[in-house]
């Protein structure tokens, strides 16, 4: 019986790790809105925020691929301090993301009354 539990635990671990890698690979690249704002995920360690014509390095980020939509949290450092941002991210298709950023509280689903909904297209 212990062997069965051990195998199930190993299978769960492998499935979770594989799903996260697939999710991260799916997001690699430059994603922009119609006005040029967005994100650029270079690899698992480098993420940039594209905002008002600037490209700012995100100092830390986490994406929870176990949720739908994904919970996407990141930290920016600038001259005014450290900013922790919470957001939701949904892969609509291979070339389109739906993204919503929240100032304080993040709901578990998209909520148009809580802020602007941004659609990002993959730039090749």
Backbone torsions as a table, in degrees:
resi	resn	phi	psi	omega
1	UNK	NA	-37.4	179.7
2	UNK	-64.7	-34.1	179.3
3	UNK	-64.3	-38.7	179.6
4	UNK	-63.8	-45.2	178.3
5	UNK	-63.1	-39.9	179.1
6	UNK	-62.9	-45.0	179.1
7	UNK	-64.8	-41.0	178.0
8	UNK	-63.6	-40.7	177.7
9	UNK	-64.2	-44.0	178.0
10	UNK	-62.6	-42.7	179.1
11	UNK	-62.5	-42.3	177.6
12	UNK	-62.4	-43.1	179.4
13	UNK	-62.0	-47.0	-179.4
14	UNK	-64.2	-42.0	180.0
15	UNK	-63.6	-41.6	179.4
16	UNK	-65.7	-45.8	-179.7
17	UNK	-63.4	-41.5	179.3
18	UNK	-65.4	-42.7	179.6
19	UNK	-62.4	-40.0	180.0
20	UNK	-67.9	-39.6	178.5
21	UNK	-66.0	-42.1	177.8
22	UNK	-60.7	-42.0	-179.7
23	UNK	-64.4	-43.4	-179.6
24	UNK	-66.7	-43.1	178.8
25	UNK	-61.9	-35.2	-179.9
26	UNK	-65.4	-27.4	-176.9
27	UNK	-94.2	-8.6	-179.4
28	UNK	-59.1	138.3	177.4
29	UNK	124.6	-171.4	-178.7
30	UNK	-105.9	127.7	-178.3
31	UNK	-122.7	124.0	-175.5
32	UNK	-131.5	148.3	172.6
33	UNK	-83.8	178.1	179.8
34	UNK	-60.5	-29.8	-179.6
35	UNK	-95.7	13.6	173.6
36	UNK	87.0	3.7	177.7
37	UNK	-91.3	152.5	179.5
38	UNK	165.3	-148.7	-178.5
39	UNK	-136.6	154.8	173.6
40	UNK	-133.9	115.6	178.7
41	UNK	-103.4	106.6	-176.2
42	UNK	-80.6	-48.6	176.6
43	UNK	-157.7	-169.0	-175.5
44	UNK	-67.9	-11.8	-178.4
45	UNK	-113.5	-13.3	-176.3
46	UNK	-124.4	116.3	177.7
47	UNK	-130.5	135.3	179.5
48	UNK	-120.3	144.8	172.9
49	UNK	-101.9	127.9	178.8
50	UNK	-102.0	115.3	-172.1
51	UNK	-151.2	124.8	179.8
52	UNK	51.5	44.0	178.1
53	UNK	77.3	0.9	179.1
54	UNK	-105.9	155.4	177.1
55	UNK	-120.1	104.0	-175.3
56	UNK	-105.8	132.8	177.5
57	UNK	-71.5	129.1	175.2
58	UNK	-82.7	124.9	-174.8
59	UNK	-75.1	-27.5	-179.5
60	UNK	-158.1	142.6	176.1
61	UNK	-150.4	155.5	175.6
62	UNK	-140.0	137.6	174.7
63	UNK	-125.3	122.3	179.2
64	UNK	-94.9	100.2	-177.7
65	UNK	-78.9	-4.7	179.5
66	UNK	-81.9	-12.2	-179.3
67	UNK	-103.7	156.3	175.4
68	UNK	-134.8	114.9	-1.0
69	UNK	-68.1	162.7	179.9
70	UNK	-62.4	143.2	170.7
71	UNK	-90.0	121.3	-175.4
72	UNK	-123.1	108.2	-179.0
73	UNK	-115.8	139.9	178.5
74	UNK	-148.5	162.1	-178.0
75	UNK	-123.6	132.1	176.4
76	UNK	-117.7	140.0	174.4
77	UNK	-115.0	133.1	173.7
78	UNK	-146.8	-171.7	-175.5
79	UNK	-64.2	-23.6	-179.6
80	UNK	-90.0	-3.8	176.8
81	UNK	132.9	-160.6	-179.6
82	UNK	-105.1	130.7	-178.2
83	UNK	-119.1	121.3	176.4
84	UNK	-100.7	122.9	-174.2
85	UNK	-115.0	135.6	175.3
86	UNK	-112.7	140.3	-179.7
87	UNK	-153.5	170.8	174.3
88	UNK	-118.7	144.2	-176.5
89	UNK	-138.6	131.3	179.4
90	UNK	-130.4	130.1	174.4
91	UNK	-83.7	108.7	-179.7
92	UNK	-76.6	-47.4	172.7
93	UNK	-156.7	-172.6	-175.3
94	UNK	-59.7	-22.6	-175.6
95	UNK	-122.2	12.5	-177.2
96	UNK	-144.1	129.6	175.9
97	UNK	-117.8	146.0	171.3
98	UNK	-108.3	129.7	-172.9
99	UNK	-137.6	136.0	175.2
100	UNK	-136.8	129.1	-178.4
101	UNK	-104.3	141.1	-178.5
102	UNK	-122.0	141.5	-178.2
103	UNK	-75.9	-37.9	-177.5
104	UNK	-133.2	-70.1	-175.9
105	UNK	-97.8	130.8	177.8
106	UNK	-101.8	122.2	173.8
107	UNK	-75.0	168.7	-179.0
108	UNK	-81.5	-13.4	178.7
109	UNK	-130.0	162.9	175.3
110	UNK	-60.8	140.6	-179.4
111	UNK	-140.6	100.9	-177.6
112	UNK	-57.0	-24.0	-179.8
113	UNK	-77.5	-11.2	-177.2
114	UNK	-97.4	-1.5	179.7
115	UNK	154.6	175.6	-175.6
116	UNK	-73.2	137.0	174.4
117	UNK	-89.9	128.2	-177.6
118	UNK	-116.0	134.3	175.4
119	UNK	-110.2	126.3	-177.0
120	UNK	-112.8	131.7	177.0
121	UNK	-104.2	144.0	177.6
122	UNK	-70.4	131.6	175.7
123	UNK	-103.0	130.7	-177.0
124	UNK	-106.6	NA	NA
